Amino acid sequence: MSGTPTNPEPQLSVQPSSQPEPEGGLQPPSLLRPPVPPQDPPHTTQIQQTQIQQTQIQRTQIQQTQIQQTQIQRTQIQRTQIQRTQIQRTQIQQTQIQQTQIQQTQIQQTQNHQTQIQQTQIQQTQIQESNPGLQHQVKLLWINHRRGLLLFGFSLCAVILGLIYYEHHNPQHRRTDQESKVTPCLSPACQWASARLSSSADPFTQPCDYFLSSCGSDRLSPGGRGRLRGQGIPGHPQNPKEETAWTERRGQSAERDNRGLREEETLDRKTVLLQYLRGILESNQSAGSAAEQKARGFFHSCLDTRSIETAGAEPFLTLIQKIDQPNLLIPIEWNSRTLKSQANTQMLRPFLASCQRYLALLGAPSSSSMLHVWSFISLSSELAVAAAPLQHRLASGRLYERITLRELQTKAPAIDWLSCLRAAFHPQPLTEDDHVLLHNSLYIQQMSRIISKWLKKHEPSTSPVHTFMVLNLLHTLMPALDSRFSDTENNLSVALGHIEGVAPRWKRCVLETERGFHSVLTHLLSERTAHREAEEIIENIFFSFKSKLHELNWTDPKSFQSVMKKVQSLTPRLWTTNETSTEAVIDQLFYQVTVDTRGFFSNYVQLLSMWQRRRSQLLAEQAEATDILSVTPILLGDELLFPMGMFVPPLFHPSYPRAMNYGVMGFLVAKDILHLILPDISSQSDTVLAVGECVWGHYLTVTEGAAFSLSAAQQQELWLQYSALNITLQAYRQSLRNDPSDTSISGLSHTRLFLTSFSQLNCDSDPYREFMPLQSSFLITVICAKSDLCPAGLQCPNQTQQHSLQTC
């Protein structure tokens, strides 16, 4: 290149050397001589040493200068501190001098006052001695003056006492003054909550509206036929006296009823959690970890129904050569007389139709599909004979037996058990001497004999065993196939009497994503959970619950001691993972997973593998895994664990006012604790019956309904929810005493916001909902009947007997 300089080649020197040649030979050319190391002249070495010494001197001087500056700064700081101390002492001395002067001035004033009094007394004595009549007049004047002072004092005291009485008996005035000073919450979560509250009925301005709300199910009646919740309520269609008036207002209330039904779905705790996880998976966060992106990719591929429909059955037909997972049997029923299972003949026809439809969708010829189906049903029927329901095996003590794999292979030789279990529990090492818990040994032995017989009778390609394996595999992979397969499955469910509705696609996709990416969603949920606020509510509610136990009238002291011993041993806490998984650790768990955003079938097959790996990991760890889909607490040893899935919006948010968090989530926590720890409280305390009847009496007074006795389960649930509300309210008020600061929403704060938020839980669903004979929000009326916590005039128009209602 022209721009690159070229080094000239070395040339041999031809000049005569000035050095004498050695004797006996010629010197080699200069380029071939070994190089002579250069030697520095003496004066150069001295200069370098001098420079080094000078450098060292300069460094020493710099260091000394820095030390001096540091000492000067320290001295200045010390002087400053001394000056401050002197100033403070001077101020203290001046203050003491001023106080001394004030005291001296007060003493002088007191002395002067006493002197004046003495002089006045002397003058009065002199006047009295000189003029007795004047003495009597002065005495009368002094008596009148003293009476006036006493009257003024009594009047002043009366005014003060009146003000105190007014403040005490008008808590609304105090609350209004306090609420005007509360800072409103303006976070996005609070703005959403404010919009929701403004669209709902306010129990303090419309105290009877929540009696008419519909939650989709009737309540219990004395005859077990179902007592409609609105029966006897003025303006309700179940009240014959006002049926006509209701017809006129039906159009006005339809929108409110529909909103109530929507609120029921929203306030279902499991649905709330799934919606929250859906929001996490739908969020577009490109900065997330690799495992998070894979989980989101899997979720979106599950929602891509167009690609699933386009793929059809082809992915399954490709996979059919590799995988088998037998688990599907025909509908069977247990014969309690013969103690054997048998095929349900009424369900056999729809089951046969569904099998034919499946084989047709897979491309099987219609001429041979019927033969395969009948052979499959014949095989399944033989297998069903040896099956036994769980209840029968428990009653007969044959739930399981502990045997080695070698013994299992001897009992059921048709299956290579060691190879199958090694594949199922990989990477756990297994040998023939390892023990297993074998459920229903009779069925396993019968299954082995049947399989051996059918394998000998038919060719592998036409064997019913082959069809059995294919249909079982199809059942396993059904969620990843197109709608033709899922529609066939739904039709079979309806024919078999299963009336459960089909879950929306997004909910199914969330559940499937959690199966495969459990650790990813656990990490994401833990990051978004307000641990400190959740722990505070749990601890405060549990403390209030323990104090409530002492208020009960226990029928047996031993029961009380047993319950208290159990409660004192429990440690309530938020249920989180035992180990802290970082994003790097989670990415390592899923580094082999490849997600195709347009290939849900292949993603689903990988999900099954991940799910199996997770089960094997739990078996090896022998630990209780965190269930992020749980929304109710559990007792595990001496711990009371509350899952993170409980504390999600809109039921809970760290930016909400504490009144709102306690009124909603606090009540749910208290109710769950009572259900979990006191399942049989109605047989242990007389208070349950007394409080239940008291609350029920309030309800009958308001609704003008026909009086009838509640069952023990209804009384217990009524007491439990009323107690849960009182426990939560006590915990919130204690929280306010510890920290008076709280925010407001929609102009509501403190107890008013607490009760208004609680009223939104009308349609909360739980396993005990059927035992609650009235709406939970009615408990607000019971609490406010004899309390200064609520606004005045909280009553329905027909509450003529409210003044006679007792405090429950």
LINJOCOR-V669064 format. One record per residue. SS is DSSP state (A for helix, B for strand, O for the rest). PHI is phi in whole degrees, 0 to 359 (none if undefined). OMEGA is omega in whole degrees, 0 to 359 (* if undefined). Layout:
# LINJOCOR-V669064
[[SS PHI OMEGA] [SS PHI OMEGA]]
This chain:
# LINJOCOR-V669064
[[O none 184] [O 291 182] [O 276 184] [O 259 181] [O 292 179] [O 254 179] [O 278 179] [O 293 179] [O 287 179] [O 292 180] [O 245 179] [O 286 180] [O 278 178] [O 249 179] [O 284 179] [O 294 180] [O 282 178] [O 277 181] [O 272 178] [O 292 181] [O 283 179] [O 286 182] [O 285 174] [O 79 178] [O 176 179] [O 265 175] [O 280 176] [O 290 178] [O 303 185] [A 299 181] [A 288 181] [A 262 177] [O 284 176] [O 292 182] [O 294 178] [O 264 181] [O 296 180] [O 291 180] [O 241 179] [O 285 175] [O 295 183] [A 300 184] [A 291 178] [A 293 179] [A 297 179] [A 296 180] [A 297 180] [A 297 179] [A 298 179] [A 299 180] [A 296 180] [A 297 180] [A 297 180] [A 296 178] [A 298 179] [A 298 179] [A 298 180] [A 297 179] [A 297 179] [A 297 179] [A 297 179] [A 298 180] [A 298 179] [A 297 179] [A 296 179] [A 297 179] [A 297 179] [A 298 179] [A 297 178] [A 298 179] [A 296 179] [A 297 179] [A 299 179] [A 299 179] [A 297 179] [A 297 179] [A 298 179] [A 298 178] [A 298 180] [A 299 179] [A 297 178] [A 297 180] [A 297 179] [A 299 179] [A 298 179] [A 297 179] [A 297 178] [A 298 178] [A 298 180] [A 298 179] [A 298 179] [A 297 179] [A 297 179] [A 298 178] [A 298 179] [A 297 179] [A 297 180] [A 297 179] [A 299 178] [A 297 179] [A 297 180] [A 297 179] [A 298 179] [A 297 179] [A 297 179] [A 297 179] [A 297 180] [A 298 179] [A 298 179] [A 297 180] [A 297 179] [A 299 180] [A 296 178] [A 295 179] [A 298 179] [A 298 179] [A 297 180] [A 297 179] [A 297 180] [A 296 179] [A 296 179] [A 298 181] [A 296 180] [A 296 179] [A 297 180] [A 296 181] [A 292 180] [A 297 180] [A 290 183] [A 276 185] [O 218 180] [A 297 180] [A 296 178] [A 297 178] [A 299 180] [A 292 179] [A 295 180] [A 297 180] [A 296 178] [A 295 178] [A 300 181] [A 294 178] [A 295 178] [A 297 179] [A 297 180] [A 293 177] [A 297 178] [A 297 178] [A 296 179] [A 298 179] [A 298 178] [A 297 179] [A 296 178] [A 296 179] [A 296 180] [A 298 179] [A 297 180] [A 297 178] [A 297 181] [A 296 179] [A 297 178] [A 296 178] [A 297 178] [A 298 179] [A 297 180] [A 296 180] [A 295 184] [A 288 185] [A 264 174] [O 229 181] [A 295 180] [A 298 178] [A 296 179] [A 294 181] [A 295 179] [A 299 179] [A 293 179] [A 291 182] [A 294 179] [A 292 180] [O 262 183] [O 279 180] [O 282 179] [B 287 176] [O 274 184] [O 241 179] [O 292 177] [A 304 179] [A 296 180] [A 290 177] [A 295 176] [A 295 180] [A 296 179] [A 296 178] [A 296 180] [A 291 179] [A 294 182] [A 292 179] [O 268 181] [O 251 179] [O 289 178] [O 271 182] [O 296 182] [O 269 177] [O 254 177] [O 230 191] [O 295 183] [O 254 185] [A 297 185] [A 286 172] [A 290 186] [O 267 182] [O 291 183] [O 248 178] [O 250 172] [O 91 179] [O 211 179] [O 275 179] [B 265 184] [O 281 178] [O 233 182] [O 299 179] [O 268 180] [O 78 183] [O 269 177] [O 101 178] [B 269 180] [O 294 190] [O 296 184] [O 269 185] [O 297 180] [O 90 180] [O 275 180] [O 303 178] [O 87 182] [O 263 184] [O 296 179] [O 281 176] [O 268 184] [A 301 185] [A 291 186] [A 234 182] [A 296 181] [A 294 179] [A 298 180] [A 294 180] [A 300 181] [A 291 184] [A 262 186] [A 298 181] [A 295 180] [A 290 184] [A 268 182] [A 299 180] [A 296 179] [A 294 178] [A 295 179] [A 297 178] [A 295 177] [A 297 179] [A 293 178] [A 294 179] [A 294 178] [A 299 180] [A 294 181] [A 291 185] [A 271 172] [O 293 190] [A 299 179] [A 293 178] [A 294 177] [A 301 180] [A 295 180] [A 295 176] [A 295 179] [A 293 177] [A 295 176] [A 299 178] [A 299 178] [A 295 183] [A 288 180] [A 275 181] [O 293 181] [O 265 181] [O 244 181] [O 290 182] [O 275 181] [O 291 180] [O 292 180] [A 296 179] [A 294 177] [A 297 179] [A 295 178] [A 292 178] [A 297 178] [A 295 178] [A 297 177] [A 297 181] [A 297 181] [A 291 176] [A 293 176] [A 291 179] [A 282 183] [O 280 183] [A 292 180] [A 295 178] [A 293 179] [A 295 178] [A 295 180] [A 294 182] [A 291 178] [O 62 183] [O 267 185] [A 301 179] [A 300 180] [A 290 179] [A 296 177] [A 290 183] [A 279 188] [O 299 181] [O 286 189] [O 244 198] [O 236 172] [O 216 179] [O 215 182] [O 292 178] [O 201 188] [O 261 176] [O 233 177] [O 290 178] [O 298 182] [B 235 176] [B 221 184] [B 265 177] [B 265 184] [O 289 180] [O 279 179] [O 271 183] [O 56 177] [B 219 175] [B 270 178] [B 209 180] [B 292 178] [O 279 186] [A 295 180] [A 291 181] [A 268 187] [A 291 183] [A 295 177] [A 296 177] [A 294 178] [A 297 180] [A 296 180] [A 293 179] [A 296 177] [A 298 180] [A 295 179] [A 299 182] [A 294 177] [A 293 178] [A 296 179] [O 276 176] [O 92 179] [O 288 178] [O 297 182] [A 295 182] [A 291 182] [A 256 183] [A 295 180] [A 296 179] [A 297 179] [A 296 183] [A 292 181] [A 294 177] [A 296 179] [A 295 180] [A 293 178] [A 297 178] [A 296 181] [A 296 179] [A 296 178] [A 295 178] [A 293 183] [A 291 182] [A 299 182] [O 275 180] [O 285 179] [O 220 180] [O 294 183] [A 298 183] [A 298 180] [A 293 180] [A 292 177] [A 293 182] [A 293 181] [O 268 179] [O 70 180] [O 241 180] [O 292 178] [B 201 173] [B 224 184] [B 260 180] [B 223 176] [B 277 177] [A 295 177] [A 296 178] [A 294 178] [A 296 179] [A 296 178] [A 289 181] [A 288 184] [O 229 187] [O 284 183] [O 291 183] [O 245 173] [O 277 189] [A 294 182] [A 297 180] [A 294 180] [A 296 182] [A 288 174] [A 297 178] [A 291 182] [A 288 186] [O 250 176] [O 301 10] [O 261 180] [O 291 180] [O 285 181] [O 228 176] [O 229 180] [O 293 180] [O 272 178] [O 287 182] [B 266 174] [B 228 174] [B 263 186] [B 262 177] [B 274 175] [O 54 181] [A 300 180] [A 297 179] [A 294 181] [A 298 180] [A 294 179] [A 295 179] [A 299 180] [A 297 180] [A 293 181] [A 293 180] [A 298 179] [A 299 181] [A 295 183] [A 289 177] [A 292 179] [A 283 185] [A 280 188] [O 235 172] [O 288 182] [O 303 184] [O 287 180] [O 250 184] [O 289 174] [A 301 177] [A 298 178] [A 297 178] [A 297 178] [A 302 181] [A 293 181] [A 295 181] [A 293 175] [A 294 177] [A 296 177] [A 298 179] [A 298 181] [A 292 185] [A 263 182] [A 305 182] [A 299 182] [A 263 182] [O 261 187] [O 285 190] [A 293 179] [A 298 180] [A 288 180] [A 293 177] [A 295 178] [A 296 178] [A 296 179] [A 295 178] [A 297 177] [A 295 179] [A 298 179] [A 295 180] [A 295 180] [O 276 177] [O 93 178] [O 273 187] [O 260 179] [O 294 180] [O 290 179] [O 281 181] [O 291 177] [O 299 186] [A 301 184] [A 297 181] [A 291 177] [A 296 180] [A 292 176] [A 298 181] [A 295 179] [A 292 178] [A 296 179] [A 294 179] [A 301 184] [A 272 185] [O 247 182] [A 302 183] [A 293 178] [A 293 181] [A 292 176] [A 298 179] [A 295 180] [A 295 179] [A 292 180] [A 295 179] [A 295 185] [A 263 180] [O 275 177] [O 279 187] [A 300 185] [A 295 181] [A 293 179] [A 294 179] [A 298 180] [A 296 179] [A 296 180] [A 300 183] [A 295 182] [A 292 179] [A 294 181] [A 294 177] [A 295 178] [A 294 178] [A 297 180] [A 296 178] [A 291 179] [A 293 182] [A 297 181] [O 285 180] [O 273 182] [O 280 175] [O 266 186] [B 281 179] [O 285 183] [O 221 179] [A 302 180] [A 295 178] [A 296 178] [A 298 179] [A 296 179] [A 294 180] [A 294 181] [A 296 177] [A 298 179] [A 293 182] [A 293 182] [A 295 181] [A 276 185] [O 273 174] [B 241 179] [B 280 179] [B 201 176] [B 285 183] [B 276 180] [O 240 179] [O 291 180] [O 291 181] [O 250 178] [O 268 181] [O 269 177] [O 277 179] [A 298 180] [A 295 180] [A 295 181] [A 292 177] [A 300 179] [A 294 180] [A 293 185] [O 245 184] [O 291 180] [O 273 182] [O 276 176] [O 242 184] [O 253 175] [O 257 185] [O 295 179] [O 244 179] [O 228 185] [A 293 182] [A 297 179] [A 296 176] [A 296 182] [A 291 177] [A 297 175] [A 295 179] [A 299 179] [A 300 178] [A 293 178] [A 295 179] [A 295 178] [A 295 178] [A 295 179] [A 294 179] [A 296 178] [A 294 179] [A 295 178] [A 296 179] [A 294 181] [A 287 183] [A 281 182] [O 53 181] [O 231 179] [O 280 181] [O 285 178] [O 290 179] [O 262 184] [O 284 178] [O 269 178] [O 280 180] [O 233 176] [O 226 182] [O 288 178] [B 226 173] [B 262 180] [B 229 184] [O 67 179] [O 258 180] [B 239 174] [B 254 191] [B 260 177] [B 251 184] [B 293 179] [A 297 181] [A 296 176] [A 287 192] [O 259 180] [O 232 176] [O 294 3] [O 270 180] [O 286 184] [O 203 175] [O 203 183] [O 296 179] [O 273 176] [O 298 167] [O 300 180] [A 301 179] [A 301 181] [A 285 179] [A 296 178] [A 289 182] [A 296 180] [A 256 185] [A 290 178] [A 300 178] [A 296 179] [A 296 178] [A 296 180] [A 297 180] [A 295 179] [A 294 179] [A 297 181] [A 296 178] [A 296 187] [A 282 187] [A 263 182] [O 238 182] [O 290 183] [O 240 186] [A 294 181] [A 295 178] [A 267 183] [O 246 183] [B 216 176] [O 285 182] [A 296 182] [A 300 180] [A 295 183] [A 295 181] [A 292 179] [A 300 179] [A 292 179] [A 294 179] [A 297 179] [A 295 176] [A 296 175] [A 302 184] [A 295 179] [A 295 178] [A 296 182] [A 286 188] [A 270 182] [O 56 181] [O 275 178] [O 288 183] [O 285 172] [O 208 185] [O 280 176] [O 273 175] [O 287 180] [A 298 180] [A 293 178] [A 292 179] [A 299 181] [A 295 180] [A 292 178] [A 295 177] [A 297 185] [A 296 182] [A 288 176] [A 295 177] [A 293 179] [A 299 178] [A 294 178] [A 295 178] [A 300 182] [A 292 179] [A 297 177] [A 296 179] [A 294 180] [A 292 180] [A 294 174] [A 294 177] [A 296 177] [A 293 178] [A 295 178] [A 287 180] [O 215 185] [O 295 183] [O 285 175] [O 205 182] [O 262 183] [B 231 176] [B 223 179] [O 55 180] [O 77 180] [B 256 179] [O 205 176] [A 52 187] [A 297 179] [A 299 178] [A 290 178] [A 302 183] [A 289 178] [A 295 177] [A 295 178] [A 298 182] [A 295 179] [A 284 183] [A 268 181] [O 306 189] [O 255 176] [O 296 182] [O 257 175] [O 209 184] [O 298 184] [O 258 187] [A 297 183] [A 294 182] [A 269 181] [O 273 187] [O 281 181] [O 208 179] [O 288 182] [A 299 183] [A 294 177] [A 297 180] [A 299 176] [A 299 179] [A 297 180] [A 292 180] [A 294 184] [A 277 184] [A 298 182] [O 230 184] [O 218 177] [O 264 182] [O 278 189] [O 245 177] [O 296 179] [O 290 177] [O 81 178] [O 279 181] [O 202 176] [O 280 183] [O 301 184] [O 262 180] [O 277 182] [O 285 184] [O 255 184] [A 296 182] [A 296 182] [A 267 181] [O 286 182] [O 267 177] [O 281 182] [O 271 *]]
